[in-house]
Amino acid sequence: MNKVITATVISSALFLGACSGPAAEEQLDSVLKSTFDAEKDYRDTQKDMQKLEEDEQQLFESIMSLTQEEQEEVGAQAEEAIASAKERLELLASEKESMAAAQENFKEIDAVIEETDEENVKSGLTDLKAKMQERFEAHVAFADAYENLNMQQQELYTMLQDENSTLQSLQEKALAVNGQNQLVQDAVTAFNEKTEQFNELKNSVISEIEKSEE
């Protein structure tokens, strides 16, 4: 039977430049910092999420090495894996709340755009706003895929507790888990790409602001 592949931890975050001096640059810096600060809980969950995923993977491998005569141990380890999966969902909920707060804080960029007279800068800030929105949407897509994966993993663990589960049904569920895990991996990649694109665009906008205010 194929092993369950745990989801890769998202590790990208905003990288803020040291902005000081001109008003537009200071305003943008303030927006970026408030957004970055709001994402703290999101960043803090990553290490805990990764540890749970790694331990859960070891549990699954341990379960699969047990024989039918060790069903009681299978049940106990599967219950532990279910508890771990539920804990990961709690971490994901905190992560989603953090990202929602960051999205709300980033709306402050509207005032920066409105108060900017330089068309090149205004255009750049508008593009930056759109790119950040894409990033937030990519995280929503990741969270949805991750919740689906978690649900299917819990279903697999529950099936392992049932002595009447057939090898075929377990194999089919494991394949479904692995398929959903690939969707999570794709969502992680998309989110990280949007974050990188945002950071590159942010640096470009800051450079444009500096040029306009020389």
N, C-alpha and C positions, 0 to 999 in steps of 0.2 A: 504494500500500500504506500502511496506517495506520502511523504512527510508534509506536515503543515509548514508553510513558510510564513514567518511573522513579518509584519509590516516594517518597513524601514522608517526610522525616526526622522521627522522633518528637522533640519538643522539650520535652515537659512533664517536670517533676521535682517533688519534694517541696519545699514552701516552709515552712521551719521558723520558728516564732515564738520570741522570746526568753523562755524559761521559766526561772524561778528562784524559789526561796523554798519554797513548800509541797511536801511530800514527793511527793504524787501527781503534781503538775505536773513536778517534777524527774525522777521516774521515767519519765513519758511523754516528756519531752524527751530523755532518754537513749536510749529505744527509737527515737524518730524520728531522732535523730542517727546512731545505729549503722546504721539502715536506709539513711539518706541517704548515709552514707559508703560503704556496700557497693555502692551504685548508681553510684559514681564511674566505673568502667570503662564502664558502660552509657552514661553521659553523654559520656564522652570519645570513644566511637566515632562519635557522631553527625556531627561535622564531617567525619571521614574518609569515612564512608559517603556523605554528601551529595556530597563532591568526586568520589568514584568514580562515583556515579550520573550526575552532570552530565557528566563526561568520557566515560562510556560512551554516553550519549545522543548526544553529538557524534560519537563514533565511528560509531554506527549511522547517523546522518544522512549522514556522509561515505561510508559503504559504499553507501548507497542512491543516492548521486549518481554512483557509478562505473558504467562501462559494462561490457558482457560482455568487451570487449577488455582490460579492466584486472582480470581475474580474479585475477591474482597479487597485486595490491594489495588486492583484496577479501579474499583468504585471510589476508593478513598482518594486516589491520585486524580481521577477525573473530576471529583468534587472540588479539589484544590484548584484545578485548572479553570473550572467554571467560576470560582470565586475570584481568581486572577483576572479573568476576562471581564467580569463585572467591575472590578476595580479600575481596569483600563477605560471602561466607559465613563466612569466618574472623572477620571483625568481628562478625557476627551471633552466632557461637559465644561470643565474649568477652562480648557483651551478655547473652546468655542465662545465662552463668555468673554474671555480676554480679547479675542479677535474682534468680537462685536463692539467692545468698548473702544478698541483701537480704530475701528471703522468710524465710530461716532466722533472721535477726536479728530480724525483726519478731515472731517467736513470743514474744519477751520480753514482749510486751504481756499475755500470759496472767497473768504474775505481778502486773502492775499491776492487772489486773481483779480477781484473787483477793484482793489486799490492800486493795481499795477498799470501804469500808463504805457510802458514800453511794449510794443506789439509782439516782438520776438519773445520777450520774457513771459507775457501773458499766454502766448501760444504754448510755450514750453510748460508752464504751470498747468495749463488745461490738459496737456498730454500726460503730465505726471499724475494728475487726478484720475484720468482714465486708466492709466496703467495700474495704479494702486487699487482701483475698483476691480480690475481683472484679477489682481492678486487675492483680494478678499473673496471673490467668487471662486477662485481656484481652491482656496482653503475650504469653502463650503462643500465643493465637490469632493475634496479629500475626506472631509468628516463624514459625508453621506456614505462614501465607499467603505470607510473604515468601520462605521456602525454596522453596515451590511456584513462585512467580513467577520466582525465580532459575533454577530448573531449566528452565522453559520458555524463558526468555531464552537460556540456553546452547544449548538445542535449536535455537532460531532462528538463532543465530550459526553453529552447525555446519551448518545447512541452507544458509546463505549461502555457505559454503565449497565446497559441492557444486555443480558445474556442471550436474548433472542435476536439481537441484531446480526444480520448475515454479513459475511465477508464482502459480498457484492454491494450491499447497501452502504457499508463503511467506505469501500473504495469509491463509490459514486459521490458520497458526501465529501471525501477528501479531495476528489477532483474539483468539486464545486468550490471548496475552500481555496484551493490553489488558484483556480480561475479568478475568484474574487480578489485574492491577494495580488494578482497581477494588475487588476484595475486600481488597487490601492497604490501599488508601486508607480503606475502611470500618473496617478493623481499627485503623488509626492513630487515626481519629476516636473510636472506642469507647474505646481506651486513654486518650486525652487527656481524654475526658469523665469517665472513672472517676478520673483523677488530680485533675481539678478538683473533683469531688464529694468526694473524700477530703480535699482541702485545706480545703474549706468546712466539712465535718463536723469536721475536726481543730480548726479555730478555734472552732467551737461547743462542742466538748468542753472545750477549754481555758478558755473563758469560764465553763462550768458548774463546772469545778473551782475556779476563782477565787471564784465566788459561794459555793460550799459551804464554803470555807475562810476567808471573811471574818470 
